[in-house]
Amino acid sequence: MSERQNDPFFGEGASSAPQAQPPQASKKRTGRLILSCILSLAVIVAVFFAGVGAASLFYDDGLRSLLWFKDQIDNTYYQDVSDEDFWNAAIQGVEDNVLDIYSQYYTAEEYDRAVNENRGIMGGFGMVFFSGSNKIARISVGSPVFYASKDAAFPVEAGLYLTGVGKSEQELVSTFTYKSMMEELSAYGEGQTVCLRFTQSPVTSEAELSAAQSTTVTVTNSQYTESYVLYAADGKAWTYLEKEQEWTDVSAYVSLDEKVSGNSAVLRLIEFSGNAAKEFEYALRQFKQDGKQTLLLDLRNDGGGRLDILCEIAQYLMKDAPASNPVVLYAKYKSGMQVNYTASSNRYEEYLSGKKVYVAANQKTASASEALMGAMIDYGTVSYSDIFLTDTAGEGFARTYGKGIMQTSYSNTSTGEAVKLTSAQIYWPKGNSIHGKGVDTDDGAVAVRAASFGEYADAELTEILSRIAA
């Protein structure tokens, strides 16, 4: 028996998972499942002659899981997969050979962890790294490293490099590569304390390290609840911290407040997970209280998240949408069924009436983030010329990721395992699909030159704010 979860985007993010799990790990999960079933495949041929009822008596747990996996693909995957293709691919791994890169199998333990992470419940230190690198893509708001940042020589945030790990500052082991970093971090389990060294620039030797600006923090590997919205205006930065259960001035922990001045405010939406919808409304309340005229919605490196959270957030950002049940997006399934996904209301006037909204995005902006941009464009909140896109090549062209499909998770209630499958193609309210294309400068969006998708001190944001002010 299967249980269907809310259709989540589970977007393709800019970075590896928290604690920098290897990006190939998800593909290997199905390999473990398939290999456990290979010896059982021969049993099918023998027992089919005895009838399905008798055959089921011979199925081991691995084969039951494989057949359950196939049933979910047959019934819910957005494209047809033939029996021949499935079984030919079984030995090599179904994910690698039949399904797209967004679909995967979860063991019961892996699925429990994924569900908790979508609720914002995390474990570890709170660092997310760019894939295969010791470069920070984000520090999770509310995490151990986030709190420790207050006492560092400079805020610990995106763009820094983790170049040392040890039991104390005197026992630091240099971690100039992703591999060495992961080897050292893996030695510190839950409840253990570690000293971490960060530098503002990449270093490859002790000589370069001595010349680099660095800082250290001491943190404990522990469970925390991540916050996904950060707001800044008037020289202050705010977020809703679950630990304190209140909207909190976090200027001492981050540098975003130092970049925002004048009549503008920045609302950074990190991911559509956890309590992001509630946090988003807190930020809009602060924006209204501050009396600012311009809001920059920062979606850079936001790889998506849950569809229900997208719909909750979209209700604040659809200027000309209907007052009730406005369509945020619609999905087309393999069966031909079309489903409208809606917000419960249109609350744009409550917080943004008479205001000007801009968007910042990059090639790591994906999935739910692109869908939100689509709703904002289609309902007149922004035009393409109000969207700033990161141009890392310096050629005047830039785009977002281009993910216009959605995934649904199905759990096997008898075993706890689950599968996440691409279930539908998605369209903006007026029918546009950006899958494989994204939003780009050819549409009229504005390119902003940046060295990468995450440089320390975020000169790109400073440039965007200066263009807005001008």
N, C-alpha and C positions, 0 to 999 in steps of 0.2 A: 504494500500500500504506500502511496506517495502523498506527501503534503506539499502543496505549492506555496511558496513564499511570495510576498509582494514583489511585483516586477521591479527589480533594481537594475540600475545601469551598470553597477560595478565597473566604473569607467577605467579606461586605460590611462594610468597616471604618469606623472613626469618622473617618478622615482621608483626605486625598489621599495618593498614593504618595510614597515618599521623594523628596526634591528637589521636592516639590509640583508634580507633573505635573498639567496641567489635567484635571478629571474627565471632560471630553467626549472626551478623546484616543482612548479605546478604540473609541468609536463611529465615529470617522473612519477607523479602520484598514480596516474593511470597505468603507467608501465608496471608498477607494483601490482596493481589490480589484475592487469592482463596476464602477467607471468604466473600469478597464482592460479589462473584458470586454464592454462595451456594443457596441463595433464588431464583436466576434466573434460576437454572438448571431445576426446575419443569416446567418452561415455555416452555422449548424446546419440551418436550413430547407433550404438548397440541398443540403447533403451528405447529409442523412438519406435521400434517395432513392437514394443510392449504397450504403447499408448502413453499419452501425456501424463496421466495420473501416476502411472508406475514410474515414468521417467523422473518425475519430481522427487521421488524418494532417493534417487542416486545423486542429486545435485549437491555439491559441497557449497560452503558459504561463498567462496570466490566466484563460482559459476553463477550462483543466484544473483550476486551483485552485478556480474557482467550482463546477464539477461535483463535484469532490471534497468541497467544503464541503457541497453539497446532499446528497451520499451520507451524510455523517456525520449530518446532521440527520434524514434518513429513517430511519436505522438506530438512532440512539442518543438523540435528543432525547426528553424525557419526555412530550411531547404531540405529536399528529399535526399536521403542517404540509402542506397540500395543495400539489400542483405549481402550481396556479393562484396561490395565495397567494405562493409562493416567487418565481415569475417576475414576478408583478406588483410585488413588493417589490424586485426586484433593482436596478432603476435608482435607487431611493431609498436602498437600503441594507438588507440583510437583518436586521441586528441591530436597527435602529430599528423595523422594521415587522412582523417575524414572531417574533423570539425575545424572551425575557425579558431583563431588565437584567443578568443574571449571565453570559449567554452572549456570546462574542466570538471573533473571528478574530485570529490572530497571524501576522505575517510571521516568517520564520526568525529574524531578529535579535531581534524582540520576544519570541519564544518562548524563545530561549536566555537572555535576560535574566530572564524570568519563572521559568524553572527554577532559575537561580542564586539568585534572591531567595527562592524557597521553601526553598533550602538554607541561607539566611541570609547568602549572599555578596552584599554590596552595594557600591555605589560612590557616592561623594559626600561630604557632610559629616555626614550622620546625623540630619537634621532631618525630621520629619513634621509637616505643618501641617493644621489644620482647613480644610476645603474652602473655597476662595475667601478665605482670611484669612491674615494674617501672624502668627497666633497658633499657638504650638507645641502640637501634640497629643502628641508624644513625642519624646524624644531617644533614638536607637537606642543601646542598651547595647553598648559596645565600639567605637563610632564615633569619628571625629576630634573632634567636638564634645563627646562624652561625656568623653573623656580631658582635653580642654581645660578642662572644667568645674571640675576640681580647683583651678585657679589663678584662677578668677573670684571676684568679690566675693561672689557667692552662687551656689549650684548652678544650672546651666542645665538646665531641665527643663520639663515640661508647664505650660502656663498663661502662660508668658512670651511677649513679643512681639518679633519680629525687626524692629528699627526703624532699623538702619543696616548698610550693606555697603560695604566699601572696601578699597583696597590696604593701608592702614594706619589707625591710630586718627585720624590727622590728616586723612585723605582720605575719611572716611566720607560716604556719600550716604544721606540719610534715606529710609527705606522704610516709609512709614506705611500703605501699601495692599498688597494681594496682587500687583497688577499691577507696581507699582514694585519690590517685592521680587524677583519673578521676573525682571524685566529686569536687575537688578543681579547676581543670583546666576548667571544664564546666561553671564555674561562670564568665569566662572572654571571652566575645565575641569580634567580630571584632572591632578594634579601641581602645580596652582597654589594659592598661599596667599592667604587672604583674612582680613580683620578683620571680625568680626561684633559688632553691638551689640544687647543685649537689655534690655528694660524690663519692670518688674513690672506695669505697667498699660498699657492702650492709649493711644496718643498720636496726635494728628492735626495737630500744629503744632510748630514749634520752641519756642514758648513753653511748651507742655505738656511737651515733652521736657526742658527745663531743670529742671522741677519733679519729674520722675519718677525713681525709683530705677533705675539702669542699671548694666550691666557689659559689658565687652568681652572677647572671646577671639580668638585668632589660630589658624586651622586650615588644613590642607591637604586639598584634594579628593583622596581616595584610596580604594582598595578596602579593605573590612574585613568581618569576619564578625560578624553581630549575635548577641547573646545575648537570650533571650526570657523569662528568669525572674529576678526580683529578690526577695530574701528579707530580712526585717528582724526583729530581736528584740534585747532587752538593749542597746539603744543602738548596734547595729551593723547594717550592711547588707551583704549578700553576693550575689555572682553568679559564674557560671562564665565567665571571660574566655577566649575562644579564643586571643587574642594571647599570653596567659601560659600557657595550657593548664592552668589550675588554678582551684579554687574560691577566690575572692578577697574580702577585705574591701574594699568600695568605699564606705565611709562618707564618705570625703573627696569623692566625686564626686556624691553624691545627698543628699537631705534626708529620705528615708523613715525612716532610723534614728532621727531626732529625734522622730518621731511615735509610735513604738511603745515601750511600756514595760509593766511589770507582768508578768502571766502570759500575755500574748498575743503572737502572732507574725503577721506578714503575709507571704503568698506571692503576689506579683503575677505573673500569667501574661499576657504581653503579646500573644502570638500562637502558634498551633500550627504553627510553622515551624522550619527549621534543626535545631538540636540540643535543642529545647525539652524533649523527653522525658528526656534525660540530665540536663539542668539541673534539671528538676523533682525527680528523685530526689536530687540533691545537696542541694536545699533541704530535702527531707524528712529527710535524714540530719542536717542542721544542726538542724532542729526537734526531732528526737529527742534530739540531744546537748544542746540547750538546756533540755530538760525542761519545756517550756511545756505548758499544758493546753488552750489555745485557739488555733485556727488560722483566720485570715480569708483565704479564697481570693479575691483581687481580680481580677475579670474585667471591670472597667470598661474600655470602649473596645477590648475584645478582639473583633475582627471575624471570628475563625475561623482557618482554615488547613487543614492536611492531615489526612485521616481516619486514616492510620496512626499519626500522632502522637497524635491524640485517643485512640485505642484503647490506646496505650502509657501515657498519663497516667491514663486512667480506671481502670486496674488498681489504683491506690492509693486510689481514692475511692469504691468500691462496697462498702459495709459488709456487706450481707446477700446479696451475689451468690454464685453457685456458686464453688467453689475453682478450677476450671479452665474456660477458654473461656466466661466470662460474656458475655452479649450486651450490648454497649454501645448499639447501635441497630440497627434493621433498615430496609432500603430496599425500596420497591416501584417496579419499572420498568414502562415502557409495555407491555411484553410480558405483564405479569401476574406475572412472576417476583418472588419475595421473597427477599432475601439478608440473612442475619444477619451483622453485623460485630461481632467479638468481641475481647476482650482475652485474652492468653495465660494469665493467671492472676489471682487476687484477692490483692493484697498489702496490703490495708487494715490487717490486724492487725499487720503488721510495723512500721508507723510511726504509726498513728493509734488503736490500741486504747486505749479509755478516754478519748479526747480529744474535745473539742467543736469542730465545724467550722461556720463561717459562710461566706456568699458575698456579695460586693459586685458589683453589675452595674448597667448603665444601658441607655439606648435604643440605644447603639452596641455593646452586647454581642450578638453574632450568631453564627448558624451553629454551628460546632463548639463554641463556648462554651455555647450554649443546649443542645446535645446532651449536653455534659458535665454540666450542671445537671440535665438529665432523668435521666441515669443515677444521679446522686447522690440525687435525690428518690425514684426508683423502688426503689432498693436501701437506703433508710433512712439514708443518711449525713447528709442534711439534710431538714428539713421546709420548707414554704414560708415559715414564720415565721422561719426562719434566714437568709433572703435579704433583703438591703438593696438597694433600687432608687432610683436618682437621680430626684428630683422637681424638675424645673426650672420648672414652672409654679406650684408652691406650692398645688396643689389636692388634694393627698393621693393622687393617682393617678400611678403610674409603671409602666413596662414595659420589657422587653427588645425587641430589634429584630423578632423573629418570622420567622426564616428556617429553614424546615423542608424545604428541598430541597437537593440536592447536585449538584455539577458534576463532570464527567469531562473530561480533556483528551486529545485524539487528535492525534498528530503524523503528518504526511505524510513518510514516510521518504525519499521521492525528492526532495522539495523543501525539507524542514526547517520548512515552515510548520505551523501547528497550529490547532485550534479547541477552545475550551472550551464545552461544552454542558451545560445542566441535564439530568441523566440520570435522576433518580429523586426521589420524595418520601420523606422520612425520618420515622421514628417512634421514640419512646422505647421502652425495653424492654417496658413494659406497654401499648404501643399508642397513646400520646398523640401527636398532631401539633400543633405550636405555630405552624405556618406561617401568617403573616398576623396572628397574635395575640401571640405571645411569652409570656413569663412576666410576670404583672402583679400588682398589689396586690389585685385582685379574687380572685386565687388564695389570698391570705393573706400575700403578701410585704409587707415593711415599706418605706414611703416615707421617704426622707431628703431634706430640702430642700437644694438646691444652686443656685447662680446659673447654672451651665452644666455641660457635660460635662467641663470641664477648667479649673479656676481655680488660679492660682498659690497655693502654700502648702497646697492641698488641705484646706480646712476640712471638707469632706464626710467625708474619711477620719477626721479627728479626732473628728467627731461619731459616726461608726459605732463607732469603738473605745471611745468613752465609753459608748455604749449597751451594748456587749458587756460592758464592765467592771461596769456597773451591774446 
